[in-house]
Amino acid sequence: MADAVHLGSGKVRELYALDDERLLLVASDRISTFDVVLPTEIPDKGRVLTGLAAFWFARTRAITPNHLLAIRSDGRSTECRRLEMLPIECVVRGYLSGSGWKDYGKTGEVCGHRLPTGLRESDRLPEPIFTPATKATTGHDENITGAQAAALVGAERFAEAERLSIALYRSAAAFALERGIIIADTKFEFGVSRDEGLVLGDEALTPDSSRFWPADQYTPGGPQPSYDKQYVRDYCEKIGWGKTYPGPELPPDVVSGTRRRYVEAFEQLTGLSFDAYLANPSVVLK
Ligand code: Q0N
């Protein structure tokens, strides 16, 4: 790390330049809820997310190339190819939730997709839809139509990003559902490389970049419990926090329960023990 240059911080991750071609992505144990980073960390959360994203990168290579070069032995740092990132978030929704549910209630549409009438909150959609958003540097990402996204990245790039995003979502959602996890929606970020065209970047198909729901509790007609953050949300509701900065400290039982859920998601999806990952992070790449 001596000569890694810090490029920027996300809410829970740090980005460094290793050289002209390579970046280092470091996932912290910070957790955010209602868009606020809490003062209490969840031990190993960054390792779980790093391992899970690497697992998916290894298993989706037949669909799209990705930026992953290596996982470091700390289990939370990955070396990645430096790409020219597209200025859009590539969101795929298989279920009606979050801003998709809100937009549907107002207009019957989500990002220009007209949906059947009478859908309930959290209903499964007839087909997954591509619902791009702009990358807000501050505040909330804003949903945009396909036409607006195509104007930002070009029609051909847009069509390719849509095709790859839907294919990735279908493949991962089917895999996860067999293991008891509904991936309700997910966000991809693509970049461009000279020789390969669109390349999947960022972190993909983790509970931070997606909505994970426990399949055995799925009950459409209202909001669903979060696979990973429900203990945190319940605690925040219980103490009556106003959901603005600063967030509350979490008590030890909420921390340990939440850590257990992250580890459980990792183990259910990968079929690997999290201890095996800690001993040798590259096990997720086999
Ligand atoms: C990049 N972001 C947004 C880290 C993630 N492979 C890449 N090449 C060039 N740039 C990026 C990547 C990637 N991934 C992606 N910013 C730069 C997401 N960041 C937010 C901060 O934490």
Residues whose N, C-alpha, C, O or C-beta is under 5 A from the ligand:
A	BS01	Q0N	G8 S9 G10 R13 E14 L15 H67 C80 R81 R82 L83 M85 G201 D202
